[in-house]
Amino acid sequence: MFRRRNAPAPAELASDQAADSSGEAVRQVGKGRPTPKRSEVERRRRQPYTAPPTDKKAAAAQQRERRRAEQKRRMDAMRRGEEWALPAKDRGPVKALARDYIDSRRVIVSEYILFAVFALIFLVFLLGAAKRSTAVLYLEVGIVALIALEAVFHASVVRRLARQRLPGESTRGIAWYVAKRSIRLRSSRIPPARVARGDAI
């Protein structure tokens, strides 16, 4: 009257177990990838989509355009005085103060030292062999002494201003930094000047 149910065949058990294991494997693979952060998703969404180039020449041109755009963005930020865009040697409030002080000076003798170098070269060809060595030596010593004296003077002013406005900030190496800044023409200084000549610092 009561019939026993037939036990499942071994093949059916093996297929069920294989299906379960495959399902678990699929679920594990799907969960193995970390969920991206919301900020990363938003950043990707804001970036314009650009199709990958099909050849190496197009890829190189695209890479050059990216480099130019990044350099322009960095240079614009450097002109605005943004800290992240500056080289490591130019970062810090004391360096910014030194740059503004040098750039605001109306007359810096060391800025025109390049013309003295040209005069030195001209003097080497103009003078005779007997007088050449002595005259050139005196002129070289005079140029170096002038740069050193002016750098020491300007560095002392920058240190005094830093003690007043930036207490606790280190002024180590500021004399060398001021000397390198002052011997360059204003138009060739990097970072570029952000103050005009004669501005109060």
Backbone as ProteinMPNN parsed JSONL, in Angstrom:
{"seq_chain_A": "MFRRRNAPAPAELASDQAADSSGEAVRQVGKGRPTPKRSEVERRRRQPYTAPPTDKKAAAAQQRERRRAEQKRRMDAMRRGEEWALPAKDRGPVKALARDYIDSRRVIVSEYILFAVFALIFLVFLLGAAKRSTAVLYLEVGIVALIALEAVFHASVVRRLARQRLPGESTRGIAWYVAKRSIRLRSSRIPPARVARGDAI", "coords_chain_A": {"N_chain_A": [[0.835, -1.198, 0.0], [1.873, 1.282, 0.894], [4.298, 2.819, -0.928], [7.801, 2.829, -1.421], [9.755, 5.664, -2.061], [11.62, 6.13, -4.988], [15.127, 6.164, -4.803], [17.333, 8.88, -5.702], [19.195, 8.776, -8.67], [22.731, 8.075, -8.963], [23.964, 9.581, -11.001], [22.275, 11.758, -11.285], [22.627, 12.988, -8.787], [25.318, 13.734, -8.981], [25.185, 15.564, -11.087], [23.558, 17.552, -9.939], [25.17, 18.374, -7.801], [27.341, 19.374, -9.256], [26.118, 21.502, -10.559], [25.428, 23.074, -8.358], [27.989, 23.674, -7.366], [29.074, 25.029, -9.574], [27.396, 27.233, -9.66], [28.015, 28.435, -7.213], [30.68, 29.053, -7.767], [30.381, 30.93, -9.812], [29.057, 32.922, -8.42], [31.068, 33.563, -6.564], [33.107, 34.524, -8.226], [31.902, 36.828, -9.213], [31.75, 38.416, -6.886], [34.359, 38.807, -6.285], [35.519, 41.171, -7.189], [36.438, 44.411, -6.132], [34.185, 46.915, -4.933], [33.897, 49.973, -6.664], [34.885, 53.253, -5.507], [32.725, 56.024, -4.771], [33.682, 58.552, -5.476], [35.583, 57.922, -7.445], [33.949, 56.915, -9.465], [32.435, 59.188, -10.086], [34.491, 60.846, -11.021], [35.331, 59.473, -13.312], [33.02, 59.712, -14.785], [32.894, 62.428, -15.311], [35.055, 62.826, -17.017], [35.816, 63.24, -20.439], [34.94, 60.913, -22.997], [37.255, 59.217, -24.956], [37.994, 57.592, -27.844], [40.135, 54.771, -28.223], [43.2, 55.117, -30.038], [43.847, 53.854, -33.343], [46.303, 53.286, -34.488], [49.909, 53.48, -34.062], [50.983, 56.007, -34.612], [48.826, 57.775, -34.289], [48.363, 57.306, -31.591], [50.743, 58.308, -30.457], [50.524, 61.017, -31.189], [48.247, 61.726, -29.758], [49.201, 61.353, -27.164], [51.17, 63.355, -27.08], [49.557, 65.645, -27.236], [48.204, 65.448, -24.823], [50.359, 65.811, -23.049], [51.134, 68.45, -23.69], [48.826, 69.855, -22.943], [48.807, 69.298, -20.193], [51.239, 70.501, -19.399], [50.67, 73.184, -19.989], [48.549, 73.633, -18.23], [49.891, 73.293, -15.813], [51.817, 75.351, -15.976], [50.17, 77.627, -16.02], [49.039, 77.393, -13.482], [51.376, 77.694, -12.004], [52.049, 80.34, -12.568], [50.003, 81.573, -11.216], [50.833, 81.082, -8.7], [50.261, 78.738, -7.319], [50.811, 76.184, -5.006], [51.113, 73.405, -5.536], [51.934, 73.215, -8.156], [54.527, 74.116, -8.285], [58.089, 73.51, -8.526], [59.944, 71.304, -6.3], [62.102, 72.628, -5.093], [61.269, 75.233, -4.994], [59.176, 75.483, -3.288], [57.259, 76.459, -0.401], [56.624, 78.953, 2.122], [58.668, 80.804, 2.748], [60.386, 80.773, 0.535], [58.607, 81.773, -1.362], [58.241, 84.349, -0.349], [60.857, 85.336, -0.665], [61.089, 85.289, -3.478], [59.09, 87.144, -4.214], [60.139, 89.429, -3.031], [62.593, 89.839, -4.409], [61.62, 90.117, -7.029], [60.153, 92.427, -6.811], [61.985, 94.463, -6.563], [63.313, 97.437, -7.876], [65.832, 97.936, -9.001], [68.33, 95.664, -9.558], [71.536, 94.812, -9.421], [72.844, 92.432, -10.003], [71.156, 91.248, -11.809], [71.816, 92.138, -14.3], [74.231, 91.044, -14.797], [74.924, 89.381, -16.803], [75.522, 90.931, -19.003], [77.945, 91.953, -18.231], [79.467, 89.668, -18.432], [79.513, 89.317, -21.193], [80.982, 91.598, -21.811], [83.365, 90.845, -20.665], [84.145, 88.728, -22.316], [84.522, 90.15, -24.692], [86.623, 91.751, -23.891], [88.65, 89.904, -23.615], [89.308, 89.263, -26.259], [90.033, 91.745, -27.139], [92.221, 92.823, -25.675], [95.806, 92.49, -25.467], [97.971, 89.576, -25.351], [99.665, 89.799, -23.174], [98.449, 91.505, -21.269], [96.061, 90.32, -20.933], [95.455, 88.181, -19.114], [95.683, 89.254, -16.473], [93.801, 91.411, -16.443], [91.4, 90.077, -17.03], [91.239, 88.363, -14.859], [90.907, 90.157, -12.681], [88.451, 91.257, -13.396], [86.76, 89.026, -13.293], [86.908, 88.36, -10.565], [85.763, 90.669, -9.523], [83.104, 90.494, -10.506], [82.139, 88.146, -9.255], [82.383, 88.921, -6.56], [80.594, 91.058, -6.473], [78.127, 89.806, -6.968], [78.0, 88.13, -4.721], [78.012, 89.961, -2.522], [75.655, 91.412, -2.998], [73.76, 89.351, -2.841], [74.037, 88.537, -0.175], [73.159, 90.835, 1.148], [70.437, 91.068, 0.25], [69.471, 88.599, 1.16], [69.655, 88.93, 3.923], [67.664, 90.843, 4.325], [65.398, 89.384, 3.549], [65.43, 87.341, 5.471], [64.911, 88.847, 7.771], [62.31, 89.787, 7.216], [61.03, 87.298, 7.103], [61.275, 86.41, 9.747], [59.582, 88.223, 10.968], [57.072, 87.877, 9.7], [56.699, 85.16, 9.221], [57.118, 83.391, 11.588], [59.122, 80.823, 12.983], [59.535, 79.424, 10.611], [61.964, 77.868, 8.516], [64.917, 79.402, 7.278], [67.029, 78.407, 5.921], [69.574, 78.199, 3.496], [68.648, 80.337, 2.029], [70.12, 82.492, 1.077], [71.625, 81.514, -1.121], [69.489, 80.825, -2.749], [68.323, 83.32, -3.225], [70.457, 84.539, -4.572], [70.615, 82.995, -6.959], [68.139, 83.618, -8.041], [68.316, 86.364, -8.444], [70.298, 86.797, -10.386], [69.197, 86.202, -12.788], [67.477, 87.383, -15.673], [64.46, 89.249, -15.459], [62.366, 88.398, -17.141], [63.013, 85.755, -17.648], [62.81, 84.302, -15.358], [61.928, 81.558, -13.319], [59.847, 80.138, -10.949], [57.56, 82.355, -12.739], [57.508, 85.948, -12.233], [55.178, 87.306, -9.939], [54.567, 89.74, -8.952], [54.775, 93.276, -9.493], [57.42, 95.534, -10.446], [58.533, 97.622, -7.864], [56.326, 97.184, -6.204], [54.9, 97.004, -2.937], [56.149, 94.843, -0.456]], "CA_chain_A": [[0.0, 0.0, 0.0], [2.821, 2.399, 0.907], [5.445, 2.526, -1.784], [9.034, 3.605, -1.166], [10.193, 6.504, -3.171], [12.88, 5.704, -5.593], [16.294, 7.03, -4.469], [17.884, 9.519, -6.909], [20.321, 8.077, -9.289], [24.033, 8.729, -8.715], [24.275, 10.575, -12.042], [21.534, 12.982, -10.985], [23.296, 13.64, -7.661], [26.555, 14.358, -9.461], [24.848, 16.757, -11.876], [23.09, 18.596, -9.016], [26.321, 18.915, -7.079], [28.134, 20.168, -10.2], [25.401, 22.763, -10.793], [25.586, 23.906, -7.169], [29.364, 24.176, -7.284], [29.285, 26.033, -10.618], [26.701, 28.454, -9.238], [28.808, 29.077, -6.177], [31.87, 29.612, -8.395], [29.986, 32.153, -10.515], [28.808, 33.963, -7.422], [32.326, 33.981, -5.967], [33.821, 35.354, -9.191], [31.246, 38.132, -9.258], [32.04, 39.17, -5.673], [35.795, 38.964, -6.095], [35.961, 42.493, -7.619], [36.039, 45.41, -5.129], [33.248, 47.954, -5.378], [34.614, 51.257, -6.811], [34.433, 54.352, -4.672], [31.823, 56.948, -5.46], [34.472, 59.632, -6.06], [36.187, 57.439, -8.68], [32.892, 56.821, -10.468], [32.114, 60.555, -10.503], [35.592, 61.372, -11.803], [35.267, 58.857, -14.638], [31.861, 60.22, -15.498], [33.183, 63.793, -15.773], [36.076, 62.822, -18.052], [35.265, 62.93, -21.766], [35.338, 59.612, -23.568], [38.051, 59.279, -26.169], [38.204, 56.251, -28.385], [41.56, 54.466, -28.341], [43.685, 55.241, -31.418], [43.992, 52.583, -34.049], [47.683, 53.044, -34.878], [50.91, 54.035, -33.151], [51.157, 57.434, -34.874], [47.723, 58.48, -33.631], [48.581, 57.211, -30.147], [51.808, 59.243, -30.096], [49.988, 62.379, -31.3], [47.349, 61.923, -28.626], [50.028, 61.49, -25.969], [51.784, 64.688, -27.107], [48.527, 66.632, -26.913], [47.971, 65.385, -23.366], [51.498, 66.427, -22.365], [51.054, 69.902, -23.874], [47.733, 70.37, -22.108], [49.228, 69.228, -18.791], [52.253, 71.527, -19.189], [50.0, 74.49, -19.976], [47.806, 73.735, -16.971], [50.863, 73.456, -14.73], [52.42, 76.673, -16.082], [49.171, 78.605, -15.581], [48.956, 77.305, -12.021], [52.618, 78.235, -11.464], [51.95, 81.798, -12.639], [49.099, 82.001, -10.146], [51.491, 80.848, -7.423], [49.717, 77.579, -6.625], [51.927, 75.435, -4.425], [51.264, 72.062, -6.114], [52.553, 73.296, -9.476], [55.907, 74.565, -8.183], [59.107, 72.491, -8.235], [60.191, 71.111, -4.861], [63.064, 73.619, -4.594], [60.629, 76.545, -4.922], [57.999, 75.433, -2.423], [57.4, 76.986, 0.945], [56.307, 80.386, 2.239], [59.875, 81.627, 2.769], [60.821, 80.898, -0.854], [57.669, 82.689, -2.022], [58.58, 85.694, 0.109], [62.115, 85.726, -1.312], [60.814, 85.587, -4.882], [58.352, 88.404, -4.309], [61.034, 90.536, -2.674], [63.525, 90.067, -5.526], [60.879, 90.57, -8.203], [59.629, 93.778, -6.588], [63.075, 95.442, -6.553], [63.416, 98.209, -9.119], [67.179, 97.792, -9.552], [69.169, 94.593, -9.023], [72.743, 94.846, -10.244], [73.168, 91.074, -10.444], [70.29, 90.871, -12.924], [72.472, 92.533, -15.551], [75.597, 90.537, -14.764], [75.189, 88.714, -18.073], [76.161, 91.902, -19.886], [79.342, 92.017, -17.81], [80.131, 88.489, -18.99], [79.775, 89.637, -22.601], [82.092, 92.55, -21.824], [84.565, 90.082, -20.359], [84.541, 88.008, -23.535], [85.041, 91.147, -25.629], [87.914, 92.205, -23.389], [89.627, 88.848, -23.874], [89.757, 89.384, -27.652], [90.543, 93.082, -27.416], [93.526, 93.051, -25.067], [96.906, 91.64, -25.91], [98.229, 88.383, -24.547], [100.389, 90.146, -21.935], [97.545, 92.119, -20.295], [94.775, 89.627, -20.922], [95.228, 87.347, -17.935], [95.483, 90.077, -15.276], [92.539, 92.153, -16.548], [90.288, 89.128, -16.943], [91.177, 87.874, -13.481], [90.308, 91.201, -11.85], [87.039, 91.394, -13.748], [86.05, 87.854, -12.77], [86.798, 88.517, -9.108], [84.795, 91.731, -9.263], [81.747, 90.003, -10.766], [81.763, 87.203, -8.184], [82.233, 89.683, -5.316], [79.363, 91.842, -6.569], [76.985, 88.891, -6.792], [77.987, 87.646, -3.335], [77.614, 91.046, -1.619], [74.229, 91.728, -3.182], [72.974, 88.225, -2.341], [74.057, 88.586, 1.295], [72.294, 91.942, 1.572], [69.034, 90.724, 0.032], [69.119, 87.488, 2.04], [69.444, 89.462, 5.278], [66.345, 91.479, 4.348], [64.387, 88.326, 3.493], [65.404, 86.684, 6.785], [64.22, 89.74, 8.72], [60.885, 89.739, 6.901], [60.521, 85.974, 7.464], [61.121, 86.361, 11.213], [58.434, 89.026, 11.354], [55.804, 87.417, 9.133], [56.625, 83.7, 9.217], [57.938, 82.887, 12.7], [59.271, 79.376, 13.055], [59.894, 78.855, 9.31], [63.399, 77.8, 8.295], [65.475, 80.239, 6.211], [68.286, 77.792, 5.515], [69.836, 78.221, 2.064], [67.926, 81.419, 1.359], [71.079, 83.363, 0.388], [71.891, 80.905, -2.425], [68.253, 80.917, -3.528], [68.198, 84.718, -3.648], [71.499, 84.804, -5.571], [70.225, 82.387, -8.231], [66.987, 84.353, -8.576], [68.66, 87.734, -8.805], [71.181, 86.901, -11.548], [68.438, 85.932, -13.996], [66.615, 88.457, -16.141], [63.102, 89.099, -14.925], [61.515, 87.666, -18.083], [63.411, 84.345, -17.714], [62.744, 83.695, -14.027], [60.967, 80.48, -13.098], [58.519, 80.529, -11.399], [57.481, 83.742, -13.202], [57.2, 86.968, -11.224], [53.749, 87.568, -9.751], [54.436, 91.109, -8.491], [55.411, 94.251, -10.384], [58.539, 96.282, -9.857], [58.096, 98.71, -7.01], [55.234, 96.809, -5.314], [55.266, 96.834, -1.528], [56.164, 93.438, -0.018]], "C_chain_A": [[0.867, 1.243, 0.0], [4.031, 2.005, 0.109], [6.632, 3.408, -1.399], [9.386, 4.415, -2.385], [11.517, 5.999, -3.704], [13.998, 6.671, -5.245], [16.847, 7.638, -5.744], [19.106, 8.777, -7.395], [21.62, 8.795, -8.997], [24.363, 9.774, -9.74], [23.572, 11.878, -11.772], [22.175, 13.723, -9.827], [24.551, 14.357, -8.12], [26.266, 15.615, -10.239], [24.363, 17.882, -10.99], [24.246, 19.231, -8.275], [27.18, 19.774, -7.991], [27.467, 21.502, -10.46], [25.555, 23.685, -9.606], [26.982, 24.502, -7.101], [29.631, 25.227, -8.34], [28.592, 27.337, -10.266], [27.458, 29.19, -8.168], [30.057, 29.719, -6.771], [31.547, 30.902, -9.108], [29.755, 33.278, -9.533], [30.107, 34.454, -6.803], [33.128, 34.864, -6.916], [33.222, 36.738, -9.243], [31.558, 38.984, -8.051], [33.529, 39.406, -5.447], [36.315, 40.34, -6.478], [35.524, 43.536, -6.612], [35.11, 46.458, -5.727], [33.979, 49.287, -5.495], [34.023, 52.334, -5.912], [33.569, 55.313, -5.483], [32.59, 58.088, -6.118], [35.116, 59.211, -7.371], [35.154, 57.356, -9.794], [32.538, 58.201, -10.994], [33.215, 61.133, -11.366], [35.598, 60.768, -13.205], [34.113, 59.406, -15.46], [32.115, 61.616, -16.05], [34.195, 63.819, -16.904], [35.457, 62.482, -19.399], [35.798, 61.615, -22.303], [36.112, 59.845, -24.849], [38.33, 57.863, -26.628], [39.689, 55.978, -28.51], [42.018, 54.567, -29.787], [43.957, 53.884, -32.027], [45.422, 52.293, -34.457], [48.628, 53.775, -33.937], [51.098, 55.536, -33.359], [50.061, 58.253, -34.205], [47.881, 58.449, -32.118], [49.664, 58.184, -29.692], [51.325, 60.682, -30.162], [49.057, 62.692, -30.14], [48.124, 62.111, -27.327], [50.705, 62.852, -25.92], [50.777, 65.774, -26.749], [48.228, 66.634, -25.421], [49.107, 66.052, -22.605], [51.466, 67.947, -22.487], [49.966, 70.513, -22.99], [48.118, 70.363, -20.635], [50.287, 70.278, -18.481], [51.637, 72.916, -19.129], [49.235, 74.691, -18.677], [48.748, 73.968, -15.797], [51.502, 74.843, -14.758], [51.441, 77.756, -15.642], [49.032, 78.594, -14.062], [50.212, 77.866, -11.367], [52.598, 79.762, -11.478], [51.019, 82.349, -11.561], [49.69, 81.766, -8.762], [50.947, 79.669, -6.647], [50.856, 76.629, -6.238], [52.171, 74.096, -5.126], [52.003, 72.101, -7.444], [54.021, 73.687, -9.424], [56.857, 73.389, -8.029], [59.387, 72.417, -6.732], [61.127, 72.176, -4.295], [62.455, 75.001, -4.428], [59.434, 76.582, -3.983], [58.313, 75.987, -1.044], [57.137, 78.481, 1.003], [57.532, 81.278, 2.232], [60.404, 81.821, 1.347], [59.903, 81.847, -1.626], [57.941, 84.13, -1.627], [59.857, 86.198, -0.547], [61.892, 86.079, -2.777], [60.098, 86.92, -5.039], [59.249, 89.599, -3.984], [61.979, 90.86, -3.831], [62.79, 90.648, -6.729], [60.338, 91.988, -8.036], [60.713, 94.849, -6.594], [63.176, 96.132, -7.902], [64.772, 97.99, -9.786], [67.887, 96.664, -8.809], [70.376, 94.494, -9.947], [73.05, 93.464, -10.802], [72.318, 90.622, -11.62], [70.956, 91.147, -14.269], [73.915, 92.04, -15.611], [75.958, 89.828, -16.063], [75.878, 89.657, -19.06], [77.637, 92.07, -19.514], [80.129, 90.814, -18.333], [80.446, 88.71, -20.468], [80.933, 90.624, -22.733], [83.415, 91.85, -21.534], [85.065, 89.327, -21.591], [85.135, 88.971, -24.555], [86.427, 91.617, -25.213], [89.005, 91.176, -23.656], [90.173, 88.958, -25.299], [90.405, 90.736, -27.938], [91.961, 93.28, -26.894], [94.578, 92.114, -25.65], [97.116, 90.483, -24.963], [98.877, 88.726, -23.214], [99.433, 90.67, -20.863], [96.256, 91.324, -20.097], [94.516, 88.914, -19.608], [94.931, 88.182, -16.697], [94.147, 90.801, -15.319], [91.343, 91.231, -16.401], [90.135, 88.61, -15.52], [90.517, 88.892, -12.567], [88.815, 91.348, -12.137], [86.219, 90.218, -13.224], [85.85, 87.95, -11.261], [85.784, 89.593, -8.758], [83.364, 91.276, -9.477], [81.28, 89.081, -9.65], [81.531, 87.951, -6.871], [80.94, 90.486, -5.331], [78.134, 90.973, -6.359], [76.871, 88.445, -5.34], [77.509, 88.736, -2.37], [76.129, 91.364, -1.754], [73.348, 90.602, -2.657], [72.922, 88.222, -0.817], [73.137, 89.685, 1.804], [70.823, 91.581, 1.428], [68.597, 89.573, 0.923], [68.879, 87.957, 3.466], [68.082, 90.148, 5.392], [65.246, 90.426, 4.35], [64.299, 87.6, 4.831], [64.675, 87.55, 7.809], [62.716, 89.732, 8.469], [60.271, 88.396, 7.296], [60.344, 85.848, 8.977], [59.897, 87.138, 11.667], [57.113, 88.4, 10.917], [55.618, 85.908, 9.203], [57.466, 83.133, 10.354], [57.944, 81.365, 12.748], [59.628, 78.713, 11.743], [61.41, 78.917, 9.116], [63.799, 78.69, 7.119], [66.807, 79.679, 5.722], [68.417, 77.785, 3.991], [69.19, 79.36, 1.312], [68.878, 82.346, 0.616], [71.394, 82.821, -1.011], [70.667, 80.995, -3.327], [68.057, 82.332, -4.063], [69.223, 85.041, -4.729], [71.117, 84.227, -6.927], [69.06, 83.137, -8.865], [67.399, 85.719, -9.123], [69.522, 87.83, -10.06], [70.449, 86.597, -12.858], [67.614, 87.155, -14.378], [65.18, 88.187, -15.714], [62.223, 88.245, -15.833], [61.83, 86.169, -18.127], [63.346, 83.651, -16.359], [61.628, 82.67, -13.952], [61.004, 80.099, -11.622], [58.464, 82.0, -11.821], [57.11, 84.693, -12.07], [55.693, 87.196, -11.147], [53.495, 88.952, -9.166], [55.16, 92.014, -9.469], [56.562, 94.94, -9.661], [57.981, 97.453, -9.05], [56.947, 98.389, -6.094], [55.745, 96.626, -3.895], [55.128, 95.367, -1.141], [56.049, 93.379, 1.501]], "O_chain_A": [[0.641, 2.16, -0.79], [4.706, 1.017, 0.399], [6.469, 4.589, -1.091], [9.334, 3.964, -3.53], [12.387, 5.52, -2.976], [13.828, 7.882, -5.381], [16.836, 6.979, -6.783], [19.91, 8.243, -6.631], [21.618, 10.01, -8.799], [24.99, 10.779, -9.402], [24.126, 12.958, -11.976], [22.269, 14.95, -9.857], [24.817, 15.479, -7.688], [26.97, 16.616, -10.106], [24.696, 19.043, -11.229], [24.314, 20.451, -8.128], [27.7, 20.801, -7.554], [28.143, 22.525, -10.573], [25.777, 24.887, -9.755], [27.146, 25.688, -6.815], [30.324, 26.21, -8.076], [29.118, 28.418, -10.532], [27.547, 30.418, -8.19], [30.461, 30.801, -6.343], [32.313, 31.863, -9.043], [30.173, 34.416, -9.746], [30.243, 35.648, -6.539], [33.755, 35.833, -6.488], [33.952, 37.727, -9.31], [31.625, 40.206, -8.187], [33.915, 40.124, -4.524], [37.45, 40.67, -6.134], [34.348, 43.566, -6.25], [35.245, 46.833, -6.892], [34.624, 49.71, -4.536], [32.832, 52.328, -5.6], [33.674, 55.397, -6.707], [32.208, 58.55, -7.193], [35.203, 60.006, -8.307], [35.45, 57.688, -10.942], [32.359, 58.382, -12.199], [32.934, 61.834, -12.338], [35.843, 61.475, -14.182], [34.215, 59.547, -16.679], [31.62, 61.962, -17.123], [34.192, 64.765, -17.692], [34.665, 61.546, -19.5], [36.957, 61.258, -22.087], [35.67, 60.589, -25.725], [38.845, 57.041, -25.87], [40.442, 56.881, -28.874], [41.292, 54.141, -30.685], [44.254, 52.909, -31.336], [45.739, 51.14, -34.751], [48.2, 54.588, -33.118], [51.345, 56.266, -32.399], [50.333, 59.303, -33.622], [47.579, 59.428, -31.434], [49.519, 58.822, -28.649], [51.667, 61.489, -29.298], [49.079, 63.799, -29.601], [47.75, 62.93, -26.488], [50.811, 63.451, -24.849], [51.111, 66.72, -26.036], [48.024, 67.69, -24.823], [48.87, 66.773, -21.635], [51.736, 68.657, -21.518], [50.167, 71.557, -22.37], [47.802, 71.302, -19.905], [50.248, 70.89, -17.413], [52.039, 73.738, -18.305], [49.262, 75.773, -18.09], [48.443, 74.746, -14.894], [51.713, 75.451, -13.709], [51.835, 78.704, -14.963], [48.922, 79.645, -13.43], [50.132, 78.453, -10.288], [53.062, 80.406, -10.538], [51.222, 83.453, -11.057], [49.119, 82.198, -7.761], [51.144, 79.592, -5.434], [51.735, 76.321, -7.043], [53.322, 73.693, -5.293], [52.636, 71.116, -7.823], [54.705, 73.597, -10.443], [56.477, 72.366, -7.46], [59.098, 73.356, -5.99], [60.97, 72.587, -3.145], [63.056, 75.862, -3.786], [58.75, 77.601, -3.891], [59.456, 75.986, -0.588], [57.399, 79.197, 0.037], [57.455, 82.411, 1.756], [60.826, 82.922, 0.992], [60.371, 82.634, -2.449], [57.879, 85.03, -2.464], [59.934, 87.361, -0.944], [62.447, 87.063, -3.268], [60.456, 87.728, -5.895], [59.123, 90.658, -4.598], [62.145, 92.025, -4.19], [63.287, 91.57, -7.376], [60.093, 92.674, -9.028], [60.392, 96.037, -6.628], [63.128, 95.482, -8.947], [64.848, 97.871, -11.009], [68.026, 96.703, -7.586], [70.245, 94.133, -11.116], [73.471, 93.339, -11.952], [72.708, 89.713, -12.353], [70.684, 90.463, -15.256], [74.723, 92.556, -16.383], [77.134, 89.683, -16.396], [76.715, 89.231, -19.856], [78.477, 92.301, -20.384], [81.315, 90.929, -18.641], [81.52, 88.335, -20.941], [81.759, 90.511, -23.638], [84.454, 92.212, -22.086], [86.265, 89.296, -21.868], [86.13, 88.655, -25.207], [87.296, 91.852, -26.053], [90.157, 91.538, -23.895], [91.368, 88.767, -25.521], [91.217, 90.866, -28.854], [92.807, 93.842, -27.589], [94.261, 91.084, -26.246], [96.506, 90.421, -23.896], [98.665, 88.023, -22.226], [99.574, 90.332, -19.688], [95.463, 91.62, -19.203], [93.429, 89.049, -19.047], [94.016, 87.853, -15.942], [93.425, 90.807, -14.322], [90.375, 91.569, -15.719], [89.016, 88.438, -15.036], [89.657, 88.534, -11.761], [88.015, 91.54, -11.221], [85.095, 90.408, -12.759], [84.77, 87.661, -10.745], [85.027, 89.444, -7.799], [82.485, 91.642, -8.696], [80.16, 89.214, -9.155], [80.583, 87.647, -6.147], [80.261, 90.585, -4.309], [77.207, 91.363, -5.65], [75.772, 88.388, -4.79], [76.688, 88.465, -1.494], [75.432, 91.56, -0.758], [72.292, 90.868, -2.084], [71.877, 87.935, -0.232], [72.415, 89.489, 2.781], [70.043, 91.76, 2.363], [67.462, 89.566, 1.399], [67.994, 87.438, 4.148], [67.42, 90.052, 6.426], [64.263, 90.563, 5.078], [63.2, 87.275, 5.282], [63.906, 87.037, 8.622], [61.933, 89.675, 9.417], [59.135, 88.345, 7.767], [59.375, 85.248, 9.44], [59.245, 86.759, 12.64], [56.145, 88.393, 11.678], [54.485, 85.429, 9.24], [58.453, 82.446, 10.09], [56.914, 80.713, 12.577], [59.996, 77.538, 11.742], [62.057, 79.891, 9.501], [63.115, 78.731, 6.097], [67.622, 80.416, 5.167], [67.482, 77.41, 3.283], [69.179, 79.359, 0.081], [68.485, 82.937, -0.389], [71.425, 83.583, -1.977], [70.793, 81.217, -4.531], [67.671, 82.518, -5.217], [68.907, 85.734, -5.696], [71.278, 84.899, -7.946], [68.999, 83.276, -10.086], [66.883, 86.167, -10.147], [69.484, 88.855, -10.741], [71.037, 86.726, -13.931], [67.116, 87.874, -13.512], [64.749, 87.037, -15.622], [61.419, 87.451, -15.344], [61.003, 85.386, -18.596], [63.792, 82.51, -16.235], [60.526, 82.889, -14.456], [62.067, 79.773, -11.093], [59.24, 82.811, -11.316], [56.484, 84.301, -11.085], [55.017, 87.268, -12.173], [52.347, 89.312, -8.908], [56.054, 91.571, -10.19], [56.654, 94.922, -8.433], [57.085, 98.17, -9.494], [56.592, 99.224, -5.263], [56.862, 96.159, -3.672], [54.125, 94.724, -1.451], [56.043, 92.292, 2.078]]}, "name": "protein", "num_of_chains": 1, "seq": "MFRRRNAPAPAELASDQAADSSGEAVRQVGKGRPTPKRSEVERRRRQPYTAPPTDKKAAAAQQRERRRAEQKRRMDAMRRGEEWALPAKDRGPVKALARDYIDSRRVIVSEYILFAVFALIFLVFLLGAAKRSTAVLYLEVGIVALIALEAVFHASVVRRLARQRLPGESTRGIAWYVAKRSIRLRSSRIPPARVARGDAI"}
